[in-house]
């Protein structure tokens, strides 16, 4: 029986509300700054209520030339680059991890667990450690300033492979035996049984990997020299550097606000599947 402690409940609710306010305050300030004009954002004190220039700043930022003083692509092009990169990384990681975990669990071949542990050990080698040889390989293949160069070096994932391996281990062997009795081959078993059973796990992993790909900064910074291949995260950093000479905080904040929208949309639209994928233990 759970005891009723009104004071304790009140304290916990206050802590939760305080945490929400601390997280939401920077987002609110960003929204307010994106709704005012350039002159108002240079005046003191800073406004805490929305202004009347939200739509004007939105059009100028998304479809205009962006922040003056920066030689960068339009914001819509940078968002497109980030979207292609995030989708390529997330879908590529899921596809490779699914097939590699499937091979490790359901195919009997020599040293299969050795190969799995070789994949797992790569968790100790982050991108920053192997970034120079990876850059050299990408440059030699002529993949600089391309979507292939942005996505292919980052699509291998030991974490996702380990996750799908654990998911496949929870599926009873009787399903595989029943599929064989019905005449289903390996690919039929994979498409018709394993993928539907892994739907929530795939959704949860897609959300995490999409945000991971969208927030990439170091790798795009290294392999892109063409302004048309600039990502939105890179552009925000460049805008902050130029802000000392051209403090157009309304444009900078609108760019930051636009950069937050795709991850938020992905999380909100896939929230139910995301929670199920993280909490489900049985198939």
C-alpha positions, 0 to 999 in steps of 0.5 A: 500500500502506498502511503499518502504524503501530501507534503512529499508530493508537493515537494516533488511536484515543485522540483519537477516544475522547477526542472521544466522551467529551467529547461524551457527558459532558454527555448522561450528566450530563443522564441522571444528573440526570434519574434523581435526586430534587430534594433529591439534585441540590442536594447536593454533590458532584453524582452521577455514577451513575444514581439510582432516580427516573427513571420518577417524574421521567419521568411528572412531567415529561411528564404533570405540570405541569412545573417549578413557578413557570413558567406553561407548557404540559405538556411533552407539549404542548410536544413536540407543538408542536415536532414539528408545527413540525419536520415542517411545516418539513422537509416543506414545504421539501422539497416546495417545493424539489423542485418549484422545482428541477424547474421550473428544470431541466426547463421552458424559460421566460424568465429561469429562471436569473435566478429561480434566482439570485434564490432562491440570493441569499436565502442571504445573508438569514438569518431574523434579517435579515428577521424584523421584516417577516416578523413583520408579515406573519404578524401581519397575516394573523392567524397568530400563535399558530398552527401555520401561523405557526410553519411557513409563514415558514420553509419556503422554502429556497434551500439545498434548491433548490440541492441538488435542482438539482444532483441533477437535473443528474446524471440523464441526459437519455436518461431524459427522452427515454425517458419522452416516448417512452413517453408520460409527461407532466411529472408522471408523469416527476416522480413515477415517475422523479425522486422514486425517484432522489432518495429518499436525498437527500430522506432526508438533507435531511429529517434536517437540516431536521427538526433545524433545525425542532426547534431553532428558538428565536427565531421561536417566541419572537416569534410565540407568546404563548399558553402552549399554543403553546410549543415545547420549546426555549423551555421549557428556556430558561424553566426555566433562568431560573426555576431560581434561584427553584425549582432543580428540576434533575431536572425541567429535566434530564428535559425536556432529555433528552426534547427530545433524543429525537425528533432522535436517533430520526430520525437513528438510523432514517434513518441509512443513507439519510442517509449515502447521500444525503450520499455518493452522486454518481451515479444 
